[in-house]
Amino acid sequence: MPPSAEPAPDGLLVVDKPQDWTSHDVVARSRRLCATRKVGHAGTLDPIATGVLVLGVGRATRLLTFLVGAEKDYTATVRVGQGTLTDDAEGEVTSAPGVADVDPAALQAAVAGLTGAIQQVPSAVSAIKVDGQRSYHRVRSGEDVQLPARPVTVPRFVVVASRPATAVDGTAVLDLDVEVTVSSGTYVRALARDLGAAVGSAAHLTALRRTRVGGFTLEHAHPLADLEARQGEPMPVLPLADAARAAFASRALAADEARALGYGQRIPSAAAGRTGPVAAFAPDGTLVALLDEERATARSLVTFAPASS
């Protein structure tokens, strides 16, 4: 980065990730655009996927741990009739039973079975560690990896369109356009795989677009190409306090409460039993801390000291 570049302010930068880029690629490019090494992301997107990637810049990287757990929305295309090693279009085809059509009642039942609180077996080709090694490394070295199921929540799963198609190998398939809302840790690839199995076939993802992460949607996202065209100009970073207000419940502090939190002390909760982080603001609007208010006394999850001069 140019030595004269002014570092971007602390805050969140929401990027519309292009296809075939890794999340790490976007972070690396954004470090140059923001003229700072202190950039991270709130949840990986696979290279095949596009859409909302929330980046933390400067002190806002301390918000990312809490944004990773946010609910997410996706649009996707599920190809029924073929399964792949990776459960998406990047992997080799491992089964091709084909399907000309799916009974609407059977499809509706399959979708219903994958909605709500479910037990999901993650894709074997995932970043989950097995005995200290990433699952995808083990699979690609020839191991048969069986990951345990884990609880996830899918509040919304709808099929919005379907159309017959023919795969490049001549297999008759059915492409389903779907919209899903999922909890953190849910693999949309695995939803596609399990949907295929539930209708008596196989399936994988051919397209995936993330449209929301918590309170941030595509309306907030900037295409990476647009950001690169603005290189050398200030980046559209959402300031730290505004970012916290957009992402979390908020609480206005009295001056003595703000001072106490700054000294590492606890204060009474404003709404004991409230789940999720609470952004606490000083009377002047400065973000003081993220609080845990589940108990009668609030504790700081992270405290934001004044930026160094």
C-alpha positions as CSV (number, residue, x, y, z in Angstrom):
1,M,0.0,0.0,0.0
2,P,1.2,3.5,-0.6
3,P,3.1,5.0,2.4
4,S,0.9,8.1,2.2
5,A,-2.4,6.2,2.3
6,E,-4.6,7.2,5.2
7,P,-5.9,4.2,7.1
8,A,-9.6,3.7,6.9
9,P,-11.5,4.5,10.2
10,D,-12.6,1.9,12.6
11,G,-15.8,0.3,11.5
12,L,-17.5,-2.3,9.2
13,L,-17.1,-2.6,5.5
14,V,-19.8,-4.7,3.8
15,V,-18.6,-6.3,0.6
16,D,-20.5,-8.1,-2.1
17,K,-18.1,-10.9,-2.6
18,P,-17.5,-12.0,-6.3
19,Q,-17.6,-15.6,-7.3
20,D,-14.4,-17.6,-7.4
21,W,-12.8,-15.4,-4.7
22,T,-12.1,-16.8,-1.3
23,S,-13.0,-14.8,1.8
24,H,-9.3,-14.5,2.5
25,D,-8.7,-13.1,-0.9
26,V,-11.3,-10.3,-0.2
27,V,-9.7,-9.6,3.2
28,A,-6.3,-9.4,1.6
29,R,-7.5,-6.9,-1.1
30,S,-9.4,-4.9,1.5
31,R,-6.3,-4.5,3.6
32,R,-4.7,-2.7,0.7
33,L,-7.8,-0.6,0.0
34,C,-8.2,0.4,3.6
35,A,-4.5,0.9,4.1
36,T,-4.3,-1.2,7.2
37,R,-3.4,-4.8,8.1
38,K,-6.2,-4.9,10.7
39,V,-9.1,-6.3,8.6
40,G,-11.0,-9.5,9.3
41,H,-14.3,-11.1,8.2
42,A,-17.4,-12.3,10.1
43,G,-18.0,-15.7,8.5
44,T,-16.4,-17.5,5.5
45,L,-18.1,-17.7,2.1
46,D,-17.1,-20.6,-0.2
47,P,-15.5,-19.5,-3.5
48,I,-18.6,-20.6,-5.4
49,A,-20.7,-18.2,-3.3
50,T,-21.3,-14.5,-3.8
51,G,-22.9,-11.9,-1.6
52,V,-22.7,-10.3,1.8
53,L,-19.3,-10.5,3.5
54,V,-19.0,-8.3,6.6
55,L,-15.5,-7.0,7.2
56,G,-14.2,-5.4,10.4
57,V,-11.6,-2.7,10.1
58,G,-9.4,-1.5,12.9
59,R,-11.0,-1.8,16.3
60,A,-14.2,-3.1,14.7
61,T,-12.5,-6.5,14.2
62,R,-13.4,-7.0,17.9
63,L,-17.1,-7.0,16.9
64,L,-16.6,-9.9,14.5
65,T,-16.6,-12.7,17.1
66,F,-20.2,-11.7,17.9
67,L,-21.3,-11.1,14.3
68,V,-20.2,-14.6,13.3
69,G,-23.2,-16.1,15.2
70,A,-25.7,-13.9,13.4
71,E,-28.6,-15.4,11.4
72,K,-28.0,-15.5,7.7
73,D,-30.2,-15.5,4.5
74,Y,-29.3,-17.1,1.2
75,T,-30.7,-17.7,-2.2
76,A,-29.4,-20.9,-3.9
77,T,-29.9,-23.3,-6.8
78,V,-30.1,-27.0,-5.9
79,R,-29.6,-29.5,-8.7
80,V,-31.5,-32.7,-7.9
81,G,-30.3,-35.8,-9.7
82,Q,-26.6,-35.6,-9.1
83,G,-24.4,-35.7,-6.0
84,T,-20.8,-34.4,-5.7
85,L,-17.9,-34.9,-3.4
86,T,-18.2,-31.4,-2.1
87,D,-22.0,-31.1,-2.2
88,D,-21.5,-28.2,-4.7
89,A,-20.6,-27.7,-8.3
90,E,-16.8,-27.5,-7.5
91,G,-16.6,-31.2,-6.7
92,E,-16.5,-34.3,-8.9
93,V,-19.8,-36.1,-9.5
94,T,-20.1,-39.1,-7.2
95,S,-23.6,-40.2,-8.0
96,A,-26.0,-39.5,-10.9
97,P,-29.3,-41.3,-10.4
98,G,-31.0,-38.5,-12.4
99,V,-34.5,-37.3,-11.9
100,A,-37.0,-36.1,-14.4
101,D,-39.4,-34.7,-11.9
102,V,-40.3,-34.7,-8.2
103,D,-43.8,-35.1,-6.8
104,P,-44.8,-31.7,-5.3
105,A,-46.1,-33.3,-2.2
106,A,-42.8,-35.3,-1.7
107,L,-40.8,-32.1,-2.3
108,Q,-42.9,-30.2,0.2
109,A,-42.5,-32.9,2.8
110,A,-38.7,-33.0,2.2
111,V,-38.4,-29.3,2.7
112,A,-40.6,-29.4,5.8
113,G,-38.3,-32.1,7.2
114,L,-35.3,-29.7,6.8
115,T,-37.0,-26.7,8.4
116,G,-36.8,-25.7,12.0
117,A,-34.5,-27.2,14.6
118,I,-32.7,-30.1,12.9
119,Q,-29.6,-32.3,13.3
120,Q,-27.3,-31.7,10.3
121,V,-24.2,-33.7,9.3
122,P,-21.8,-31.1,7.9
123,S,-20.3,-31.6,4.5
124,A,-17.2,-33.9,4.7
125,V,-15.3,-31.4,2.6
126,S,-15.5,-28.6,5.3
127,A,-13.1,-26.8,7.5
128,I,-14.2,-28.7,10.6
129,K,-11.2,-30.2,12.3
130,V,-10.9,-33.9,12.9
131,D,-8.1,-34.8,15.3
132,G,-6.4,-31.5,14.5
133,Q,-6.6,-31.7,10.8
134,R,-9.2,-30.0,8.5
135,S,-11.9,-32.4,7.3
136,Y,-11.4,-31.4,3.7
137,H,-7.7,-32.3,3.8
138,R,-8.5,-35.8,5.1
139,V,-11.2,-36.3,2.3
140,R,-8.9,-35.1,-0.4
141,S,-6.1,-37.4,0.8
142,G,-8.5,-40.3,0.3
143,E,-9.9,-40.8,3.8
144,D,-13.6,-41.6,4.4
145,V,-14.5,-38.9,6.9
146,Q,-17.8,-39.3,8.8
147,L,-18.6,-36.1,10.7
148,P,-21.2,-36.3,13.6
149,A,-24.5,-34.5,13.3
150,R,-24.9,-31.3,15.2
151,P,-28.0,-29.1,16.0
152,V,-28.7,-26.2,13.7
153,T,-31.8,-24.1,13.0
154,V,-33.4,-23.4,9.6
155,P,-36.2,-20.9,10.3
156,R,-37.1,-20.6,6.6
157,F,-36.7,-22.9,3.6
158,V,-38.8,-22.3,0.5
159,V,-38.7,-23.5,-3.1
160,V,-39.5,-20.5,-5.3
161,A,-39.0,-22.1,-8.8
162,S,-38.1,-25.4,-10.4
163,R,-37.1,-26.3,-14.0
164,P,-35.9,-29.5,-15.7
165,A,-32.4,-29.5,-17.1
166,T,-29.8,-31.7,-18.6
167,A,-26.4,-32.0,-17.0
168,V,-23.2,-31.9,-19.1
169,D,-23.0,-35.7,-18.9
170,G,-26.5,-36.1,-20.2
171,T,-28.2,-36.8,-16.8
172,A,-31.7,-35.5,-16.5
173,V,-31.8,-33.2,-13.5
174,L,-34.2,-30.8,-11.8
175,D,-32.9,-27.4,-10.7
176,L,-34.7,-25.8,-7.7
177,D,-34.3,-22.2,-6.8
178,V,-34.6,-21.9,-3.0
179,E,-34.4,-19.2,-0.3
180,V,-33.2,-20.1,3.2
181,T,-32.7,-18.5,6.5
182,V,-30.2,-20.3,8.7
183,S,-28.5,-20.2,12.1
184,S,-24.8,-19.9,12.4
185,G,-23.0,-23.1,11.6
186,T,-25.5,-24.4,9.1
187,Y,-24.1,-25.7,5.8
188,V,-26.4,-24.8,2.8
189,R,-24.5,-27.4,0.8
190,A,-25.6,-30.0,3.3
191,L,-29.2,-28.8,3.0
192,A,-29.0,-29.4,-0.7
193,R,-27.4,-32.8,-0.2
194,D,-30.1,-33.8,2.3
195,L,-32.9,-32.5,0.2
196,G,-31.8,-34.8,-2.6
197,A,-31.7,-37.8,-0.3
198,A,-35.1,-37.0,1.1
199,V,-36.7,-37.2,-2.4
200,G,-35.0,-40.4,-3.1
201,S,-32.2,-39.0,-5.3
202,A,-29.0,-37.0,-4.9
203,A,-28.4,-33.3,-5.1
204,H,-25.8,-30.5,-4.9
205,L,-25.6,-26.7,-5.0
206,T,-24.9,-25.0,-8.3
207,A,-25.2,-21.4,-7.1
208,L,-25.2,-19.7,-3.7
209,R,-25.7,-16.1,-2.8
210,R,-25.7,-14.7,0.7
211,T,-28.2,-11.9,1.0
212,R,-28.1,-11.1,4.7
213,V,-25.8,-11.4,7.8
214,G,-27.7,-10.2,10.8
215,G,-28.8,-6.6,10.2
216,F,-26.6,-6.2,7.0
217,T,-28.1,-7.0,3.6
218,L,-27.1,-6.6,0.0
219,E,-28.3,-3.0,0.2
220,H,-25.4,-2.3,2.5
221,A,-22.9,-4.3,0.4
222,H,-20.4,-2.7,-2.1
223,P,-19.2,-4.8,-5.1
224,L,-15.5,-5.3,-4.8
225,A,-14.9,-3.9,-8.3
226,D,-16.5,-0.6,-7.2
227,L,-14.2,-0.4,-4.1
228,E,-11.2,-1.1,-6.3
229,A,-12.3,1.7,-8.7
230,R,-12.2,4.0,-5.6
231,Q,-8.7,3.0,-4.6
232,G,-7.0,6.0,-3.0
233,E,-10.3,7.5,-1.9
234,P,-11.9,7.0,1.5
235,M,-13.6,3.6,1.8
236,P,-17.3,3.5,2.7
237,V,-16.7,2.1,6.2
238,L,-19.6,2.2,8.6
239,P,-18.2,3.9,11.7
240,L,-17.7,1.8,14.8
241,A,-20.6,3.2,16.8
242,D,-23.1,3.1,13.9
243,A,-22.0,-0.4,13.1
244,A,-22.6,-1.6,16.6
245,R,-26.1,0.1,16.6
246,A,-26.9,-1.7,13.4
247,A,-25.7,-5.1,14.5
248,F,-26.8,-5.3,18.2
249,A,-29.4,-4.3,20.7
250,S,-28.3,-0.9,22.2
251,R,-28.2,0.7,25.6
252,A,-27.6,4.4,26.5
253,L,-25.3,4.7,29.6
254,A,-25.2,7.4,32.2
255,A,-21.8,9.1,32.5
256,D,-21.0,7.2,35.7
257,E,-21.9,3.8,34.1
258,A,-19.7,4.5,31.1
259,R,-16.8,5.5,33.5
260,A,-17.3,2.3,35.5
261,L,-17.2,0.1,32.4
262,G,-14.1,1.9,31.3
263,Y,-12.4,0.9,34.5
264,G,-13.4,-2.7,34.0
265,Q,-16.2,-2.6,36.6
266,R,-19.6,-4.3,36.3
267,I,-22.9,-2.3,36.3
268,P,-26.5,-3.4,36.8
269,S,-28.2,-4.9,33.8
270,A,-30.9,-2.7,32.1
271,A,-32.9,-5.8,31.1
272,A,-31.7,-8.8,33.0
273,G,-32.2,-12.0,31.0
274,R,-31.7,-10.4,27.7
275,T,-29.8,-12.7,25.3
276,G,-27.2,-11.6,22.8
277,P,-24.6,-8.8,23.0
278,V,-25.8,-5.3,23.9
279,A,-23.9,-2.3,22.6
280,A,-23.5,0.2,25.4
281,F,-23.0,3.9,24.5
282,A,-21.7,6.9,26.5
283,P,-23.8,10.1,26.6
284,D,-21.7,11.5,23.7
285,G,-22.6,8.5,21.5
286,T,-19.2,6.8,21.8
287,L,-19.3,3.0,21.9
288,V,-18.0,1.9,25.3
289,A,-18.5,-1.9,25.4
290,L,-20.5,-4.9,24.3
291,L,-22.3,-6.2,27.3
292,D,-23.7,-9.5,28.5
293,E,-27.0,-8.7,30.3
294,E,-28.2,-12.3,30.9
295,R,-27.8,-11.8,34.7
296,A,-28.7,-9.0,37.1
297,T,-25.2,-7.6,36.8
298,A,-23.9,-6.8,33.3
299,R,-20.4,-7.8,32.3
300,S,-18.3,-6.5,29.5
301,L,-17.7,-8.9,26.6
302,V,-15.3,-6.4,25.1
303,T,-14.5,-2.9,26.1
304,F,-13.4,-0.3,23.5
305,A,-10.7,2.0,24.8
306,P,-10.3,5.3,23.1
307,A,-8.4,5.1,19.8
308,S,-4.8,5.9,20.1
309,S,-3.7,9.3,18.7
